[in-house]
Amino acid sequence: MSQTPASEHVFKLLVTGPFAAGKTSLIQAVSQTPVVETDVATSGVEAAVKARTTVAMDFGTYAIQGGDVRLLLFGTPGQRRFWFMTDVLKGEVDAVVYVVDAEAEHTHAEAGEAMRELLRDLRVPLVVAINRCDDGDAAELIARRLGALASEAVVPCQLIEYESGRTVIIEALLTVLDRLEREHREPRESGTLAGVA
């Protein structure tokens, strides 16, 4: 987390996941500033899935009402050949939003492996956004199959819709604030215990 001189709290969210899962749709739906995109036309089998794809990053912002909390949304490419951009963008992130298309079951196994590997490296809060899904129980089942822990947030969503995307982003912010609160509380508690001992 960084803090500007004007006491504006800025949090960085990494929006990642498989090809065509809905990462760009999420950022486009919620960003309050023009989205910086690096889309190019797809080719081969990918063209049958979507006409354009991200090759470097998507970037958007979202400010909480009142203006003292701002979220920076960095979206990664989904194709394996561009995964190196995830390593470029993941520095100093405060949380990961991992987007998975509920209907694209063929992507789930690889997505689960990539998600857990990323979290082993980053050790930050995770929100699993199950796109094209309105059923909370179904979303939970998919997320657990991916390897999401019981303590990690899961949000069923339709990421082409603003309110649905906003729900995902707010959930990510809440996980960040919860972690900060726990980190602030734990040193005080350990100090109290040390004093008793």
C-alpha positions as CSV (number, residue, x, y, z in Angstrom):
1,M,0.0,0.0,0.0
2,S,1.2,3.5,-0.7
3,Q,0.0,6.8,0.6
4,T,0.1,10.2,-1.1
5,P,0.9,13.4,0.6
6,A,-2.8,14.3,0.5
7,S,-3.6,11.2,2.6
8,E,-5.1,9.4,-0.3
9,H,-4.7,5.6,0.2
10,V,-3.8,3.9,-3.1
11,F,-4.1,0.1,-3.5
12,K,-2.9,-1.9,-6.5
13,L,-5.0,-4.8,-7.7
14,L,-3.7,-7.4,-10.1
15,V,-6.5,-8.7,-12.3
16,T,-5.3,-12.0,-13.9
17,G,-6.6,-15.3,-15.1
18,P,-7.0,-17.4,-18.3
19,F,-7.4,-16.1,-21.9
20,A,-10.9,-14.7,-22.5
21,A,-12.0,-15.1,-18.9
22,G,-13.3,-11.5,-18.6
23,K,-10.3,-9.5,-17.2
24,T,-10.6,-6.7,-19.7
25,S,-14.4,-6.7,-19.3
26,L,-14.0,-6.2,-15.6
27,I,-11.7,-3.2,-15.9
28,Q,-13.7,-1.7,-18.7
29,A,-16.9,-2.0,-16.7
30,V,-15.7,-0.3,-13.5
31,S,-12.8,2.0,-14.4
32,Q,-13.6,5.7,-13.8
33,T,-10.8,6.8,-16.1
34,P,-10.2,5.9,-19.7
35,V,-8.8,2.4,-19.8
36,V,-5.3,2.0,-21.1
37,E,-5.4,-1.1,-23.4
38,T,-2.8,-3.0,-25.4
39,D,-5.3,-5.1,-27.5
40,V,-4.4,-6.6,-30.9
41,A,-6.4,-8.8,-33.3
42,T,-6.3,-12.5,-32.4
43,S,-5.4,-15.1,-34.9
44,G,-5.7,-18.9,-35.3
45,V,-7.9,-20.8,-32.9
46,E,-8.0,-17.8,-30.6
47,A,-9.9,-15.8,-33.2
48,A,-12.8,-18.2,-32.8
49,V,-13.0,-17.2,-29.1
50,K,-12.6,-13.4,-29.3
51,A,-11.6,-10.9,-31.9
52,R,-9.0,-9.0,-29.9
53,T,-6.8,-9.8,-26.9
54,T,-4.5,-8.1,-24.4
55,V,-0.8,-8.5,-25.1
56,A,0.8,-6.3,-22.4
57,M,-1.8,-4.9,-19.9
58,D,-5.0,-3.2,-19.3
59,F,-5.1,-0.3,-16.8
60,G,-7.9,1.4,-15.1
61,T,-8.8,3.1,-11.8
62,Y,-11.6,3.1,-9.3
63,A,-12.0,5.7,-6.5
64,I,-14.2,5.0,-3.5
65,Q,-16.8,7.6,-2.8
66,G,-15.2,10.4,-0.8
67,G,-12.0,10.2,-2.9
68,D,-9.6,9.1,-0.1
69,V,-9.2,5.5,-1.4
70,R,-8.2,4.8,-5.0
71,L,-7.7,1.4,-6.6
72,L,-5.3,0.9,-9.5
73,L,-6.4,-2.0,-11.7
74,F,-3.7,-3.8,-13.7
75,G,-5.0,-6.5,-16.0
76,T,-2.7,-9.2,-17.4
77,P,-2.7,-11.1,-20.7
78,G,-4.2,-14.5,-20.6
79,Q,-2.2,-16.4,-23.2
80,R,0.7,-18.4,-21.9
81,R,3.2,-16.7,-24.3
82,F,2.5,-13.4,-22.6
83,W,2.5,-14.7,-19.0
84,F,5.9,-12.9,-18.4
85,M,3.8,-9.7,-18.2
86,T,2.3,-11.0,-15.0
87,D,5.7,-11.1,-13.5
88,V,6.3,-7.5,-14.6
89,L,3.0,-6.2,-13.2
90,K,2.8,-8.1,-9.9
91,G,5.3,-6.0,-8.0
92,E,3.9,-4.4,-4.9
93,V,0.3,-5.6,-5.5
94,D,-2.1,-5.4,-2.5
95,A,-4.5,-8.2,-3.7
96,V,-5.1,-10.5,-6.7
97,V,-8.4,-10.7,-8.5
98,Y,-8.3,-14.1,-10.3
99,V,-10.9,-14.2,-13.0
100,V,-12.2,-17.5,-14.4
101,D,-15.0,-18.2,-16.9
102,A,-17.4,-20.7,-15.3
103,E,-18.3,-22.0,-18.8
104,A,-14.8,-22.5,-20.0
105,E,-14.1,-25.7,-18.1
106,H,-11.2,-26.6,-20.3
107,T,-9.2,-23.7,-18.8
108,H,-9.8,-24.6,-15.2
109,A,-7.0,-27.1,-14.5
110,E,-4.3,-24.8,-15.9
111,A,-5.9,-21.8,-14.2
112,G,-5.8,-23.5,-10.8
113,E,-2.1,-24.4,-11.1
114,A,-1.2,-20.8,-12.2
115,M,-3.3,-19.3,-9.5
116,R,-1.7,-21.2,-6.6
117,E,1.8,-20.6,-8.0
118,L,1.1,-16.9,-8.2
119,L,-0.2,-16.8,-4.6
120,R,2.8,-18.8,-3.3
121,D,5.0,-16.1,-4.7
122,L,3.0,-13.0,-3.7
123,R,1.3,-14.0,-0.4
124,V,-1.4,-11.4,-0.8
125,P,-5.2,-11.6,-0.4
126,L,-7.1,-13.4,-3.2
127,V,-10.6,-12.8,-4.7
128,V,-11.7,-15.5,-7.2
129,A,-14.2,-13.9,-9.6
130,I,-16.2,-16.7,-11.3
131,N,-17.5,-14.9,-14.5
132,R,-20.7,-15.9,-16.3
133,C,-22.1,-17.3,-13.1
134,D,-25.0,-16.3,-10.9
135,D,-25.0,-19.2,-8.5
136,G,-23.0,-18.7,-5.4
137,D,-22.7,-22.5,-4.6
138,A,-21.6,-23.3,-8.2
139,A,-19.0,-20.5,-8.0
140,E,-17.7,-21.8,-4.6
141,L,-17.4,-25.3,-6.1
142,I,-15.4,-24.1,-9.1
143,A,-13.1,-22.0,-6.9
144,R,-12.4,-24.8,-4.5
145,R,-11.5,-27.1,-7.5
146,L,-9.1,-24.4,-8.6
147,G,-7.4,-24.7,-5.2
148,A,-8.9,-21.6,-3.5
149,L,-8.8,-21.9,0.3
150,A,-11.9,-21.7,2.4
151,S,-10.7,-18.4,3.8
152,E,-10.4,-16.8,0.3
153,A,-13.3,-14.8,-1.2
154,V,-15.3,-16.1,-4.1
155,V,-17.6,-13.9,-6.1
156,P,-20.0,-15.1,-8.8
157,C,-20.3,-12.4,-11.4
158,Q,-21.2,-11.1,-14.9
159,L,-18.3,-8.9,-15.6
160,I,-19.8,-7.0,-18.5
161,E,-22.1,-5.4,-16.0
162,Y,-20.9,-2.4,-13.9
163,E,-22.6,-3.5,-10.6
164,S,-21.3,-7.0,-10.9
165,G,-17.8,-5.8,-11.6
166,R,-18.0,-3.3,-8.7
167,T,-19.0,-6.1,-6.3
168,V,-15.7,-7.9,-7.3
169,I,-13.6,-4.8,-6.8
170,I,-15.2,-3.8,-3.5
171,E,-14.6,-7.4,-2.2
172,A,-11.0,-7.1,-3.2
173,L,-10.7,-3.8,-1.3
174,L,-12.3,-5.4,1.8
175,T,-9.9,-8.3,1.8
176,V,-7.0,-5.8,1.7
177,L,-8.4,-3.7,4.5
178,D,-9.0,-6.9,6.6
179,R,-5.4,-8.0,6.1
180,L,-4.1,-4.5,7.1
181,E,-6.3,-4.6,10.2
182,R,-5.0,-8.0,11.2
183,E,-1.4,-7.0,10.6
184,H,-1.9,-3.9,12.7
185,R,-3.5,-5.9,15.5
186,E,-1.1,-8.8,15.6
187,P,2.1,-6.9,16.7
188,R,0.1,-5.3,19.6
189,E,-1.2,-8.7,20.7
190,S,2.2,-10.3,20.5
191,G,3.7,-7.4,22.5
192,T,1.0,-7.8,25.2
193,L,1.7,-11.5,25.4
194,A,5.5,-10.9,25.7
195,G,4.8,-8.5,28.6
196,V,2.7,-11.1,30.4
197,A,5.4,-13.7,29.9
